[in-house]
Amino acid sequence: MKITEPSILDRHAARLRSSGQVLRQVLSYLGPGFFVTVGFIDPGNWATDVAAGSDFGYKLLWVVVLGTAVLILWQHMSAHLGVVTGKCLAESVREHTRPWACAIYGVTAIAAICATALAELLGAGIGLYILFGVPIAIGAALAAVVSALAIWFKHYSALEKVIVGLVSAIGLCYLAELHIVRPDWGAVAHYIALPHLDSGSALIAIGLLGAVVMPHNIYLHSEVIQNRQWQGRTEPETRRLLRFEFVDTLLAMLVGLAINAAMIIVAAAVFHRHGHHVSTLVQASETLRPLAGGWASVVFGVGLLFAGIASSMTAALAGGVTLTGYLGKDTSVESGWFRAGVILTLLPACLLILVISDSLRALIISQVCLSIQLPLTMLPLLLLTSSRRVMGEYASKWLENSLMVVTGVIILILNALLVYTMLGGRF
């Protein structure tokens, strides 16, 4: 029998609504979307955005806009699944998918999350090196320890506040950068609206897409919903939660879009304008100093460090959620299996960082790996959210299904172009 008592959050929002405090009501629902937003303003994004801006100027800004539009759709559907079913994506896939398919989805998802953690920890290590001269491998290990301890000893509500604060700090860093470098806003508007892609920019373009639409974020969003107790207990509550979830997702993803676009714009305005090819993030920081001033270099390092720490937390959380969900174990942060998932995510990344010689290339390739795995995260989410057996009356309608199919096909085509280009083809 369905429980009819409204959730604590819904009762609080109802009180605000009845007292006319509409804005505070909306703000009371914000959080899950911003929690996962940091995943697509992570060091992997910094690497691909800096490479895109320095090598191709403003020409690939449209990829970030396209990627964010796709991201809003898929993150919304992940949260939609969590609100309606009360389960995260990994749990739902295990429950409704054949074992062999479940194994493929689960193994590739864990691999993608490990690739994500590699980028996050490497970025944090580079940030510490830029600011304090700490060796990158040691800095990455310190970031891993901080992330693991923060997860083990903090509840989601506390982590949410920390991560939203870090997202805000990153945004402020890039607002400062934009003020310092003074970009060509006419060119920015032109290339946001006009797509441009060739064989020379294909790898970076796919890396940009993989850096925006990330498998671990899709898995994590549906779980964050559970920790907010966002499963609707009555039909009006469910519909209200779905509306506010969409507002939360939309606002959070637009903030991420603004920060990602700012990264490309700064790189284009500073490096591409002066003909500088950037091969590492450390070089990017050092080159900023004579071209845009010493403060630009410091702000770059601070933002990168914040992005690395915050996103390594979300990657580790996604690893714990995905492992426990696919194994049918307790998905709470306190469970031993969840903590094993955190270690399984962070430890291999730390070990790989010890043998990496080209950090920028490693960051970009990690994002490409995410893009290649992405269809194996999208497919089960599409099948689940369109199923009336799983979602009941809240199953996605024809428009949502059509958009999911179209965007999934676009990503498959772009991945095929990527493979073709990496094998030496041209178009």
Secondary structure, DSSP 8 states (H G I E B T S, - for coil): ----S--HHHHHHHHHHHTT-HHHHHHHH--HHHHHHGGGSSHHHHHHHHHHHHHHTTTTHHHHHHHHHHHHHHHHHHHHHHHHHSS-HHHHHHHHS-HHHHHHHHHHHHHHHHHHHHHHHHHHHHHHHHHH---HHHHHHHHHHHHHHHHHHS-HHHHHHHHHHHHHHHHHHHHHHHHHH---HHHHHHHHHS----TTTHHHHHHHHHHHS-HHHHHHHHHHHHHTT---SSHHHHHHHHHHHHHHHHHHHHHHHHHHHHHHHHHIIIIITTT----SHHHHHHHHHHHH-HHHHHHHHHHHHHHHHHHHHHHHHHHHHHHHHHHT---STTSHHHHHHHHHHHHHHHHHHTT-S-HHHHHHHHHHHHHHHHHHHHHHHHHHHT-HHHHGGGS--HHHHHHHHHHHHHHHHHHHHHHHHHTT---
